[in-house]
Amino acid sequence: MALSQTFAEKVAQLNTKDELKALLTSIDETKRRIRSQQSQLSSEPWEGIQTGRARRVTKRKMARKMSLLTEERDHVTFKLGRLKTLGKHLNMAMQRPSTLNDAIVAVLMATLPEEEFLALELKAIALLDNV
């Protein structure tokens, strides 16, 4: 199954580790709930339980939902890893001598068009705010 556009946009809007971890927790809770329902459907005979075709359809729906949740979790984990990597790079840059940082900024200002440089500057500001 492919990720929904809505979910991808939702994850793209989350920019802090706490927000992403909260989303991971929500996905994990949903997966636990579905796993519990699957277990009940498979092993616990109780009144009102589905039988035959309806039961197989329900099991397949649950399996597809679990697969989708796994993909969503992988997507969120990947973004969380990227944030962590950006934080490491930022920390390394902060430890460099300021003359080197100033030189890098000067080279970027000289080589990039103004719009691209401003876009990078805004990303850097956002990164500093999130760390």
Buried (B, 14 or more C-beta within 10 A) or exposed (E): EEEEEEBEEEBEEBBEBEBBEEBBEEBEEBBEEBEEBBEEBEEEEEEEEEEEEEEEEBBEEBEEBBEBBEBBBEBBEEBBEEBEEBBEEBEEEEEEEEEEEEEEBEEEEEEEEEEEBEEBEEEEEEBEEBE
